[in-house]
Amino acid sequence: MKVVVGADHAGYDLKETIKQYLISLGHDVIDVGAHERNSTDDYPDFARLVGERVLSGRELRGVLICGSGVGASVAANKLPGVRAAVCHDCYSAQG
């Protein structure tokens, strides 16, 4: 499956871990950033990048990470057609 991942500086380390895990499962992972830890980046930018790629059909699923997850999910949900949620466990993420 093609999966797009994105994160701001607060989610950078977790994004890198999740990216490697998805690759180990055989998924094709597209990383839209952040590509370095930069405290001036902003989660809405990455929410837009991830959401637009999923909406375009280029990737089937997206994983978006910020400090709490709340801001990123709110920003992604502003894109018509995107349904993003904060998932802190496997049960919430299924679906």
N, C-alpha and C positions, 0 to 999 in steps of 0.2 A: 504494500500500500504506500502511496505517496503521502507524506506528512510534512507540513510546514511548521517550523518552530520559530518563535521570536520571544525576546525578553529585553527589558530595560536593564540598567546596571544592577538593580537590586535582585533581579532574577537570573543574571548572567551565569553564575556557577551552577545553579540547578538546571538551566537550559542545556549547558554543556554535558551534564550527567545524563539527562533524559535523552539528548540527541544520541549519545553513544549507546545507550540502552536500546533505543529504537533501531539503530543500525544493527546491533547484535541480534535483533529479532528478524532481520531481513527486510526492514522497511527502507524505502528510498526517502531520505530526509533532506529537506531544503531549509537552510538556515538563513532567515532574513535579518538577523542581527538581534541584538548588538553583537558586534564582533570583537569588542573589547570593553572593559569596565570603564565607563565614562559617566561620572556623576551628573553631567549636564544633559544626558539623553533623557527622553521622556516617553513613558509607556504608551500614550495615545498614538505615537508614530508607529510603534511596532504592532499595536492592535490593528491599525489600518492595513499595514503590510500583510499581516497574517490573514485578516478577514477578507481582503480583496483577492488573495490567491485562492482561498477556499471557494469564495463566490464565483470566481472565474472557472472553476473546475480543474485548475492545474493540479491541485492537491485535494485529496478526499477529506482529510482532517487537518486540524491545526491545534497546536499547543502554544499557549501564550502565558508568559510568566512575568509578574512584577512583584513588588514587595509583599503585598497582602493578597493579590489576585483580584481584589474588588475593583480597583481603578481600571485595570486592563479589561475585565469583563464588561464593565459599564461602557468603556470606550468602544470595544468591539461590537457591542449590541446596538450602537448608534448607526452601524452600517445596515441598511435594509436587507433582510434575508439572513443575517448572522444571528445565531443563537449561542451565546457564550455563557458559561456558568463557572463559578468558583468550585473546584473539586479538591477536597482535602483527603479523600480516600478512594479506594477502588470502586466501592459500591456507588458513590456519587458520579464517578466518571463513566460508568457503563451506560450504554444506550445508544 
